[in-house]
C-alpha cells in the first residue's frame, strides 16, 4: 500500500508534514546541536572521507549535520514530505551539492537497499519501529553497512503494558477526525511534561528541562510530542533484544545510551566485524 493510501486509511502518521513545520523554526544552534550528537555517539569530530546513509531522514536535519561534518551523504525516506524537507535543507545549505543525494525509498525494500552499495555509517534514528515490520527493517538496515562500518540506530524502549497502551493511543489518534486530534496532542504534552515543569519550577529553573531537550539533539520538544502521539505504526524492543539481534549478524556493540526505562528510545552504535 502506497504512503498516501496508508495515511488515508489511518495506518500511518504523516511524519513529513510534522517535520515541515519543524523546519520553519530551524536555527543554526539546533543544527550545531545535531552535529554534536553525531560526534558524541560516533566518537569522531569529523566525518570527512566517510559515506553516510540516512534511512528515514525525516526533517533532513541529521543528514545536514553529517554533510557539515564532511560526509558524503545519501538520504532516503518513505514519506514524500520528508524527502521534500531534506531537499529544502539541501537547497538552503548545500545547493547543487553532488555529495548529498536525496530520494524516496523504504527500509522494508531489501533489494533497493542492496542496490545502494555499502556505507561507512548507516544512520536510522527513531525510524525502524515506525515501518510496520520493525524486525525486517532492522535486518535490512544492516545490509548497506560496509565491513568495519558503523550502524547507528535508536529504537523505542519496551515498557511492557505501558508500551501497549501507547500503541492503542497512537492507533486511536490516527483514526480520529483531524479536528479532534489536538485534544490528544494537548493531553500527551501535559502527560509528558508536567512533572519536569513542576520540578524545574521548585528548583527555581523554569523550563530548564524543555530547553535542555533542544540542547541534547537540536530537536523541538513540541514536534517530538506530535511525533510521539501520532507515530504509527509503532513497535518497541528491549535493549538486550536489539543487542542479541545484531550480535547474531556479525556486529559488536560500540556504544549504548539507554533511556533509563522511560518512554523514549535506546540508542545503539554497532560495528560490523
C-alpha positions in Angstrom: 0.0 0.0 0.0 1.4 3.4 -1.0 2.2 6.1 1.6 -0.8 8.3 0.8 -3.2 5.3 1.0 -1.8 4.2 4.4 -2.3 7.7 5.7 -5.8 7.9 4.4 -6.7 4.6 6.0 -5.4 5.7 9.4 -2.5 3.3 9.2 0.3 5.8 9.1 1.2 9.2 10.7 2.3 12.0 8.4 5.8 12.4 9.8 6.9 14.6 6.9 4.1 17.1 7.5 5.2 17.4 11.1 8.8 17.9 10.1 7.9 20.6 7.5 6.6 22.7 10.4 9.7 22.0 12.4 11.9 23.4 9.6 10.1 26.7 9.9 11.7 27.1 13.3 15.1 25.6 12.5 18.0 27.6 13.8 21.8 27.4 13.5 22.0 26.4 17.2 19.8 23.4 16.5 21.9 22.3 13.6 25.1 22.6 15.7 23.4 20.5 18.5 22.6 17.8 15.9 26.2 17.8 14.8 27.4 17.5 18.4 25.1 14.5 19.0 26.6 12.7 16.0 30.1 13.5 17.1 29.3 12.2 20.6 27.8 8.9 19.6 30.1 8.1 16.6 33.2 9.2 18.5 34.6 11.3 15.7 34.9 15.1 15.4 34.9 14.8 11.6 33.3 12.6 9.0 35.5 13.7 6.2 36.1 10.9 3.7 33.2 8.9 5.1 30.0 7.8 3.4 26.7 8.2 5.4 23.4 6.7 4.7 20.4 8.2 6.5 17.5 5.7 6.4 14.3 7.6 7.2 15.8 11.1 7.1 12.7 12.8 8.4 13.4 16.6 8.5 16.8 16.0 7.0 18.5 17.6 10.0 20.9 14.8 10.7 21.7 14.4 7.0 22.6 18.0 7.0 24.7 17.6 10.2 26.6 14.7 8.7 27.2 16.7 5.5 28.5 19.6 7.5 30.9 17.2 9.3 32.3 16.3 5.9 30.5 13.1 5.0 29.2 12.1 1.6 25.5 11.7 2.3 22.6 9.7 0.9 19.2 10.3 2.4 16.0 8.3 1.9 12.5 8.3 3.3 9.2 6.6 2.6 7.3 9.8 3.2 7.4 12.2 0.2 7.0 15.2 2.5 10.1 14.2 4.5 12.0 13.9 1.2 10.8 17.4 0.4 12.1 18.6 3.8 15.6 17.2 3.1 15.6 18.7 -0.4 14.7 22.1 1.2 17.6 21.8 3.6 20.0 20.9 0.8 18.7 23.9 -1.1 19.3 26.2 1.8 22.8 25.0 2.9 24.3 22.9 0.1 22.7 24.0 -3.2 23.6 21.8 -6.2 25.8 19.7 -4.0 26.8 16.4 -5.6 27.8 14.9 -2.3 24.3 14.9 -0.9 21.7 12.6 -2.6 18.1 12.6 -1.6 15.4 10.2 -2.7 12.2 8.2 -1.8 12.9 4.7 -0.5 11.7 2.2 2.0 13.6 0.4 4.8 11.4 -2.6 4.0 12.7 -2.8 0.4 15.7 -5.1 0.8 16.5 -5.2 -2.9 16.5 -1.4 -3.0 18.9 -1.1 0.0 21.2 -3.7 -1.6 21.3 -1.6 -4.7 22.7 1.4 -2.8 26.1 -0.2 -2.2 28.0 -0.1 1.1 28.4 2.8 3.5 30.8 3.6 6.3 28.0 4.8 8.5 24.3 3.8 8.3 22.1 6.0 10.5 18.4 5.4 11.3 17.3 7.3 14.4 13.7 6.6 15.6 12.6 5.2 12.3 12.6 1.4 12.0 10.0 0.9 14.7 7.6 3.0 12.5 7.8 0.9 9.4 5.1 -1.6 10.2 7.6 -4.5 10.3 10.4 -3.5 12.7 12.4 -6.7 12.7 12.5 -6.9 8.9 13.6 -3.2 8.9 16.3 -3.9 11.4 17.5 -6.8 9.3 17.6 -4.6 6.1 19.4 -1.7 7.8 22.4 -4.0 8.3 22.6 -4.7 4.5 24.3 -1.4 3.5 26.9 -1.4 6.3 30.4 -1.8 5.0 32.9 -4.1 6.6 34.2 -2.3 9.6 31.4 0.2 9.2 29.0 1.6 11.9 25.3 1.2 12.3 23.7 4.0 14.5 20.1 3.5 15.3 17.5 4.1 18.1 14.5 2.0 18.9 11.7 2.6 21.3 12.1 1.0 24.7 9.8 -1.9 25.6 7.9 -0.9 28.8 5.5 -3.9 28.7 1.9 -2.9 29.4 2.7 0.8 29.2 4.1 0.4 25.7 1.0 -1.5 24.6 -1.3 1.3 26.0 0.7 3.8 23.9 0.2 1.6 20.9 -3.6 1.7 21.4 -3.5 5.5 21.8 -1.5 6.0 18.6 -3.9 3.8 16.7 -6.8 5.8 18.1 -5.1 9.2 17.2 -4.6 8.1 13.5 -8.2 7.1 13.2 -9.6 10.3 14.8 -11.0 13.1 12.6 -8.4 15.8 12.2 -10.3 18.4 14.2 -10.3 16.2 17.3 -6.6 15.3 17.2 -5.4 18.5 19.1 -7.2 17.2 22.2 -5.0 14.1 22.3 -1.9 16.2 21.4 -2.5 18.5 24.3 -3.2 15.7 26.7 0.1 13.9 25.8 2.0 17.2 26.1 0.7 17.7 29.6 1.3 14.0 30.5 4.9 14.1 29.3 5.9 17.5 30.6 4.0 18.4 33.7 6.4 16.6 36.1 9.6 18.2 34.6 7.9 21.6 34.6 6.9 21.3 38.3 10.4 20.1 39.3 12.0 23.0 37.3 9.7 25.5 39.0 10.6 24.4 42.5 14.3 24.3 41.6 14.0 28.0 40.5 14.9 27.0 37.0 11.8 27.4 34.9 11.6 25.3 31.8 15.2 24.1 32.1 14.3 20.6 31.0 12.4 21.8 28.0 15.4 24.0 27.0 17.8 21.1 27.6 15.8 18.9 25.3 16.7 21.3 22.5 20.3 21.2 23.6 20.7 17.4 23.5 19.8 16.7 19.9 18.7 20.0 18.4 15.1 18.7 18.2 11.9 20.6 19.1 10.1 19.1 22.1 6.7 20.1 20.7 7.3 18.5 17.3 8.6 15.4 19.1 5.3 15.3 21.1 3.4 15.3 17.9 5.6 12.6 16.5 5.1 10.6 19.7 1.3 10.7 19.9 0.9 10.3 16.2 3.8 8.0 15.4 2.2 4.9 14.0 2.9 2.1 13.1 4.7 1.7 16.4 6.8 -1.2 17.7 9.4 -1.5 20.5 12.1 -3.7 21.9 14.2 -4.3 25.0 17.9 -3.3 24.7 19.1 -6.9 25.1 16.8 -7.9 22.2 18.5 -5.4 19.8 21.9 -6.4 21.1 21.3 -10.1 20.6 19.8 -9.5 17.1 22.9 -7.7 15.8 25.4 -9.9 17.6 24.0 -12.9 15.7 24.5 -10.9 12.5 28.2 -10.2 12.9 28.1 -6.9 14.7 29.6 -5.7 18.0 28.2 -3.0 20.2 30.4 0.1 20.3 28.2 2.5 22.2 24.9 2.3 24.1 22.7 5.1 25.5 19.6 3.9 27.2 16.6 6.0 28.1 16.8 4.7 31.7 13.5 2.8 31.5 11.5 5.8 30.2 9.2 6.2 27.2 12.0 7.2 25.0 14.4 5.5 22.7 17.5 3.4 23.4 20.4 4.4 21.1 22.9 1.9 19.8 26.1 2.1 17.7 27.2 -1.2 16.3 30.2 -2.1 14.2 30.3 -4.8 11.5 33.1 -7.1 12.3 
